[in-house]
Amino acid sequence: MFTLAQETTDDWWEVEALYDLAFAPGRTALSSYRLRDEVPPVAALCRIARDENGQIGGAIRYWPVLVGGTPALLLGPVAVHPIAQGEGLGAALIRDTLARAGEKGFARVLLVGDAPYYSRFGFARLDGVEMPPPTNPDRILGLELQPGAWAGVTGEVSRAA
């Protein structure tokens, strides 16, 4: 049994250790990390899942970005500890935080990921949105939290100032 909670500053290094465990050693070399450099995450959307013993089982973060100058959220990373995978924890974190983002008035979410997995949450391939190279354009996905939020939004993804 896991409980979802707001990530706090005290959780930061434990979450980073989970990301190190869940992803390849070179994860911070990915182009999406350049969009996060020296930019604080959207704290209200950074969530963790802890089990009844207080062990972290999952985490998700969001970052502010610009797409052709238009604000958007960059989802990721989201990770689940290997011993908790397959229990729906990642899906719970995604659904919880997308609902929170909508409630807080955010309009659109962007991520780089597998369409077959993320399509169940409503994400679809974005045409005309360019992540920093080398990013496969087929993996650039978006979700509208407000109807029509991606209409006419194209261009390079850049760091929010």
Phi, psi and omega per residue, in radians:
M1 nan 2.197 -3.140
F2 -2.009 2.576 3.080
T3 -2.036 2.262 3.104
L4 -1.488 2.449 -3.127
A5 -2.608 2.851 3.067
Q6 -1.177 2.324 3.018
E7 -1.209 2.397 3.078
T8 -1.963 2.977 3.107
T9 -1.081 -0.524 3.103
D10 -1.184 -0.370 -3.123
D11 -1.492 -0.233 -2.940
W12 -0.867 -0.936 -3.037
W13 -1.257 -0.546 3.075
E14 -1.164 -0.683 3.074
V15 -1.152 -0.757 3.108
E16 -1.049 -0.677 3.101
A17 -1.131 -0.667 3.078
L18 -1.111 -0.773 3.115
Y19 -1.084 -0.692 3.095
D20 -1.081 -0.679 3.133
L21 -1.218 -0.701 -3.011
A22 -1.427 -0.430 -3.045
F23 -2.061 2.909 3.123
A24 -1.071 2.688 -3.104
P25 -0.964 -0.542 -3.093
G26 -1.590 0.399 -3.036
R27 -0.972 -0.651 -3.088
T28 -1.317 -0.113 3.081
A29 -1.498 -0.165 -3.137
L30 -1.127 2.607 -3.092
S31 -1.058 -0.550 -3.141
S32 -1.107 -0.463 3.111
Y33 -1.225 -0.458 3.092
R34 -1.145 -0.463 3.108
L35 -1.315 -0.282 -3.095
R36 -1.748 -0.278 -3.090
D37 -0.970 2.201 3.061
E38 1.016 0.369 3.065
V39 -2.077 2.163 3.126
P40 -1.219 2.556 3.078
P41 -1.188 2.903 3.060
V42 -1.378 1.666 -2.969
A43 -0.954 -0.685 -3.089
A44 -1.127 -0.293 -3.115
L45 -1.913 0.041 3.112
C46 -1.558 2.025 -3.015
R47 -2.215 2.689 3.075
I48 -2.253 2.840 3.044
A49 -2.194 2.232 3.118
R50 -2.113 2.559 3.091
D51 -1.499 -3.125 -3.075
E52 -1.137 -0.271 3.078
N53 -1.666 0.048 3.130
G54 1.491 0.104 3.128
Q55 -1.397 2.424 3.133
I56 -1.326 2.281 -3.139
G57 -1.977 -0.327 -3.131
G58 -2.880 2.813 -3.140
A59 -2.742 2.642 3.089
I60 -2.532 2.509 3.083
R61 -2.354 2.736 3.070
Y62 -2.292 2.643 -3.100
W63 -2.342 2.522 3.053
P64 -1.339 2.374 3.050
V65 -2.428 3.014 3.040
L66 -2.115 2.410 3.053
V67 -2.041 1.844 -3.063
G68 0.995 0.547 3.137
G69 1.595 -0.120 -3.125
T70 -1.679 2.290 -3.124
P71 -1.105 2.497 3.067
A72 -2.661 2.906 3.023
L73 -1.783 2.416 3.015
L74 -1.816 1.974 3.115
L75 -1.425 2.283 3.023
G76 2.284 2.702 -0.008
P77 -1.409 2.750 2.953
V78 -2.118 2.315 -3.095
A79 -2.518 2.611 3.063
V80 -2.211 2.360 3.113
H81 -1.028 2.452 -3.104
P82 -0.908 -0.593 -3.123
I83 -1.311 -0.192 -3.134
A84 -1.935 0.032 -3.107
Q85 -1.192 2.593 3.121
G86 1.490 0.082 -3.128
E87 -1.803 0.050 3.136
G88 1.488 0.187 -3.099
L89 -1.184 -0.741 3.101
G90 -1.067 -0.771 3.115
A91 -1.083 -0.693 3.121
A92 -1.107 -0.745 3.107
L93 -1.102 -0.743 -3.131
I94 -1.138 -0.865 -3.130
R95 -1.064 -0.778 -3.140
D96 -1.029 -0.841 -3.057
T97 -1.313 -0.567 3.055
L98 -1.132 -0.707 3.090
A99 -1.092 -0.757 3.118
R100 -1.095 -0.734 3.133
A101 -1.067 -0.750 3.095
G102 -1.092 -0.749 3.124
E103 -1.100 -0.541 -3.118
K104 -1.508 0.031 3.042
G105 1.570 0.135 3.070
F106 -1.208 2.544 -3.025
A107 -1.722 -0.625 -2.992
R108 -2.563 2.610 3.132
V109 -2.229 2.469 -3.124
L110 -2.181 2.551 3.002
L111 -2.701 2.883 3.011
V112 -1.997 2.006 -3.082
G113 -2.981 -2.983 -3.100
D114 -1.477 2.043 -3.124
A115 -0.987 -0.747 -3.141
P116 -1.016 -0.601 3.118
Y117 -1.342 -0.901 -3.001
Y118 -1.367 -0.277 3.131
S119 -1.112 -0.472 3.131
R120 -1.182 -0.261 3.057
F121 -1.712 -0.005 3.133
G122 1.786 0.010 3.134
F123 -1.299 2.523 3.107
A124 -2.460 2.782 -3.137
R125 -1.055 2.411 3.107
L126 -1.799 2.165 3.041
D127 -1.606 2.435 3.064
G128 1.472 0.060 3.071
V129 -1.826 2.193 -3.013
E130 -2.034 1.933 3.034
M131 -1.393 2.750 3.068
P132 -1.011 2.485 3.140
P133 -1.223 2.733 -0.040
P134 -1.641 1.834 3.112
T135 -2.117 2.247 3.072
N136 -1.177 2.087 -3.113
P137 -1.021 -0.454 3.129
D138 -1.228 -0.252 -3.121
R139 -1.725 0.017 3.114
I140 -1.520 1.938 -3.023
L141 -2.119 2.653 3.123
G142 -2.447 2.781 3.117
L143 -2.408 2.355 3.058
E144 -1.589 2.167 3.031
L145 -1.600 -0.309 3.031
Q146 -2.234 2.396 -3.095
P147 -0.940 2.305 3.097
G148 1.343 0.173 -3.032
A149 -1.108 -0.501 3.124
W150 -1.622 -0.103 -3.118
A151 -1.057 2.124 3.095
G152 1.336 0.024 3.133
V153 -1.611 1.936 -3.128
T154 -2.480 3.001 3.053
G155 2.044 -3.013 -3.100
E156 -1.325 2.477 3.037
V157 -1.503 2.266 -3.122
S158 -2.356 2.900 3.121
R159 -1.156 2.499 2.987
A160 -1.363 2.403 -3.084
A161 -1.292 nan nan
